[in-house]
Amino acid sequence: MLTDASSLPQRNPTTSTQRLREPTSICWHHLCTVTGGSSGIGKCIAIECYKQGAFITLIARDENKLLQTKKEIEKYSVNDKQVVLCISVDVSKDYEQVENVLKQAQEKLGPVDLLVNCAGTSVTGKFEAIEVNSFERLMAVNYLGSVYPSRAVISTMKERRMGRIVFVSSQAGQLGLFGYTAYSPTKFALRGLAEALQMEILALCKFKPWVEKPCDLSHISVKPYNIYVTVAYPPDTDTPGFAEESKTKPLETKLISETSSVCQAEQVARVIVKDAIQGNFNSSVGSDGYMLSILTSGMSPVTSITEGLQQVVCMGIFRIIGLFYLGSFDSIVRRCMMQREKSESADKTE
């Protein structure tokens, strides 16, 4: 479903091209498309972009939720030209359908400047207790649900030589944890996709994500695309999805999750939008998120020389801290196992 947009104002593509290079904000000429935008982090990202004056395209499955979210977002309008367009579609099932609805949306509002892939779901439980079709469903929603929209807009971004693509992963996409055997692999996959895609669309001016003038390509040998990829690794966040997930979490998973605090979706959204605008490849929240990003940086791209140096300097000490964390997680799992065995033994003796 594509809401009627025949009367919507058209953006000026030329002005959008000029404004996209401003370093710290989104202007009303930008079109931000958010999948999974009807609730949680996706909705808060849409609100954050709208507050900065952007046009918004919301994509989600539930049409009623979309319309409710549209009304909520419109309260934050900063000018009378802003528009919120709603598209009801499952981004994980049919690529051609996703491509068609995004094409229609771009015909109405102009090309996508910022795509935020936030559609996702979760299933927790022990590996052998999770239904096989749950592994397939999570890979479809969490991975292909990001592949399809990105594939649908990348050609236009390349033609325009500008754009931002955000993949919302998770801290469970940096570290495999008890109970997340179905969920973690789908979030790890997003990082591999993002790293490979970033290399294909290597930015026009390395380390200068919002340059005013293109580099003279006669002096450098990089691919001429001014497109930036960001992978966000939010921690546990207070969202409807997190609340639903918590209902079925194994005890071990709950206790491990409780070792860190739950973030607010608004805070996470602000960080993700800021990092996307600045062209940062990694986006993390809080001190734990920063440490995890350093520890798992590996061969991932860096946005600046400073970021690379921070990784080199901090890696050793963070690895020591990380080992203590892993030890505490293993201790939680062992304690739960011992308690369960004692409980089972007591039941047998009765």
Salt bridges, closest charged atoms under 4 A:
GLU22 OE2 - ARG19 NE 3.66
GLU72 OE1 - LYS43 NZ 3.15
GLU74 OE2 - LYS70 NZ 2.99
ASP113 OD2 - ARG11 NH1 2.69
ASP113 OD1 - ARG160 NH2 2.95
GLU195 OE2 - ARG191 NE 2.71
ASP216 OD2 - HIS219 NE2 3.17
GLU244 OE1 - LYS247 NZ 3.22
GLU245 OE2 - LYS249 NZ 3.52
GLU252 OE2 - ARG340 NH2 2.96
